[in-house]
Amino acid sequence: MTPGRARGREPTQAPPTIPWVSASADIQTADSPAAATQAAGALAAQKGDVLAETGMRAEGECLPASVVYDERGLVPCVVQDWGTGEVLMLAYMNEEALARTRDTGELHLWSRSRGELWHKGATSGNTQAVRALRVDCDGDTVLALVEPAGPACHTGERTCFHRGERPQGGQRPLAPHETLPALERTLAERAHERPAGSYTVALLEDPPRIGEKVREEAEEVARAAREESDERVDEEAADVLYHLLVLLHSRGRALADAERVLDARRR
């Protein structure tokens, strides 16, 4: 039973239909090959329009049939940042939330505490545009890959998973996939706040110097690879990455822009 509905009662408002369901039904009821062909064309057009509008990938089309809901009509939804890979939150969906998410391209969830459909960010403005939906091997957990418009957590933190154990007296360690996104955020802060004595600010104020530093650091990592220890290669490679990110930021670009080019080149 879907949460929030009493047994034997009809919902006050029917959940939104997945946009191409009606066209799919037209194919099933077509009374001639020509009509079936016409309905199939309409179905393809509807799918293409919605996927283009929402940015979701076609892999999500099979989700409704493959999702396994628990006895409350819910399925856990892990929300992950499309650009950085960071896990942002864990929430729950019911059938209506999943349908609304696929229909609008923005994350909709089921609030267990309020017992109602929840459009993430509708009040705060921190909506989450869904780029892809995936389901695990058992079908009992959904993964939503999103582009967040702001913090995911009600505390104002980027992710709800901002607490945890850390070394004695040390900072919270970053997982390897978190390092470059965190550095990009630091660069953006430096560019905005312009603190005195900042090396990053000095580079941003002298664009030609950034290019010179990228060339210099690239030569140093190449020399380290030929002549020095693995540790030195790692250190010089880190210098290249830092200066490359500064260069990208100076042009209003991000690492994700280069990553999209690499993704497009996959064979």
N, C-alpha and C positions, 0 to 999 in steps of 0.2 A: 504494500500500500504506500502511495506517495505521501511523505510527511505533510501534515497540515490538512489532510482530507479525512473526513469521517467515513467509515465503511458504509457502503450502500448509497452514498450521496454523490451527486455530480458536482464537479468543481464549479465555482462561481464563474470562472473564466477559463475557456479551453486553452491549453498550452499552445504556443505558436507552432505552426507546422513547419517542417523543414522545407525550404522553398521549392524543391523540385519533386516533392511527393505527388502533387496533383498531376504533373506531366507524366510521371512514372505510371500512375494509375491509368492515364489516357492510353498508354501503350498497351496495357493489359486488356482494355475494353475496346480497342480499335476493331472496327467491323470490316476493314479491308487492308491489304498490304500498303496502299497509298496512305491511308490514315495513320497506320502504325509508323510509317517512315516519317510523316509530318510530326507526329507526337515525339518520336525519337529526336528529331531535330530541335524541337522546343525544349526537350529535356536537356540536351547538350548545351543549348544556349543559356538556359537558366543556371545550370551548374557553373558554366564559365563566368557568367555575370557575377554570381555570388562569390566565387573563389577570387575573382579579380578585385571585387569590392572589399572583401574582408582580408585578403592577403593569406588566407588559410590554404594549405596544400591539399591536394586531392586525396592524400592518404587518409584524411579524416573522414571520408565519405562512408566508410564501413563501420564507424564507431557505434552508432545506435544498436546495431545487431550484435556487436561483440562485447558490449559492456555488461558486466554482471553486478547487479545491485544487491545490497544486503536486505535483511528482513524489514528494514525501515524505508527501503526504497532509495538508499543512498550509496554513493561510491566515492572513495577518497580521491581528491584531485591534488596532485603535486604541481605547484606552479613554479616554473623555471624561467629565468631571464633568457630570451632568445639571443641577445647579443653577447652576454658574458658567461652564460652557463650557471650562474648563481641560483641556488634554490631560494625562492622568495617566500613561499608560504605553503602550508598544507590546509586545505579546506575540503568541502564536500559538495557534491552535485547530486541532484535528482534528474529524472528524465527531462523535466521542463527546463531546468538550468542548462543542461547539455544542449537541448534543442535551441534555446535562446542564444546560447554562445555561438552555435554554428550559424544561426540565422543572422546575427548582428555583427559577428567578428570581434565582439568585446566579451570579456570574461563575465559570466553569470554563475552564481553559486547558490547553495541552499544554506541559510543561516539556521543552525540548530538551536541557538539560543532564542531567536525571535520567531522561529517557525515560519519563515517566509522566504520567497525568492530574493536574492541579493545581487544587484548589479554592482560589481566591484568598482569603487571610485565614483559612484553616481553622486554622492554628497561631497566628497573631498576634492573631486576632480582628478584623482589619481587612478584613472581607468587603466585597463590593461588590454591592449590590442593583441588578439590571439593570432599568432603566425602559423601554428601547427598544433594539432591534437593527436596524441598517441595513447595506446592502451597497452598494458603489460601482458605478459604471456598467459596469465590466468584470466584476464579480462576484468579483474576486480579493482584496478587502480587506473586512473586517467592521468596523463601527463599533459599539462598545458604549457606550451612554449609561447611566451608573451613579450611584448615590448611595453614596459610600464611607462606611464606618463608622469609618475612620481613615486614616492616611497610606497612600499607594499604594506608596511606595518603601521598600525594605528599610533604607535609611539613616535612616528616620523623617521624611523630607521629604514634604510633601503630594503632590508629583509627582516622577516620575523625571527629568523635564526641569528640574532645578533648577540646572544648570550651564550656562555659556555666556559669550559675549563681553559686555562691558559698557564704557561710556565710560571713558576714562582716569581712574582715581581715583573713579569714580562708582558708584552703586548699579545693580544689575541693573534695567533698565527693565521696566516692566509694560506689557503690551499693553492697549489700552483696555478690553477685556472682563474683564481681571483686576483693574482698579482698585477697583471697588465691593466685590467679594468680599474683596479684601485689606483694605479699610477696615473691613468688617464684622468681620473677624478681629481687627483692631487694637482696635476698640471692645470686643469680648468680652474681650480681654486686659486692657484698662484696667479694665473692670468687675470682673474677677477679682482683679487685682493691686492696684488702688486706689493708684497712685503719687501722692505728694504733689505738689500744684501742677498736676495734670492738669485741663484745661478740661473734658474729657469726663466725668471723675469728678464735678466740680462740678455739671455739668448733671444727671447721673444721680441725684445726691443731692437735686435740687430739681425734681421732675417738672413742676410748673406752669411753671417757667421754660423748659423745653424747648418746650412748646407756644407760649409767647410768642416764642421765638426763631424758630420755624418761620414764624409769621405775619410777624414783622419781616423775615426774609430773603426771604419771598415778595413782600412789598411792595417790597423793594429791587430784586429782579430785574425786577419789573414796571416800576418807574421807570426802571431801566437800559435796558430794551427800548424805552421811549418816548423817552428823552432822551440816552442815553450810547452809547459805542462798543461794538463787538462784543466787544472784550476784556473790558470791564466786565460785559457780559451773561454771558460765560463765568464770570467770577469770582463773580458773585452767584449764578449757577445752581449752582456748586460748593458755595457756602455753604448753599443750600437742601438739596442732596442730603446733605451732612454732617449737618445738624441733623435732617433727616427720618429718617436712619438711626439717630441717637441716640434719637429718639422711638420708632421701631419697636423698638429693642433694649430700651428701658425698659418696653415692654409685652410683652416676650418674643416679639416678632414679628421677621421678617426680610424683606428685599427680595423673596425668593422667594415669600413669601405673597401680596404684592401682585401679583407677576408671574403667579401662578396665577389670580388674579381676572381680570386682563387677558386671559389666554389663554382663559378660559372665556367671555369676552365677544366673542370673534372670531366674525364672521359668515361 
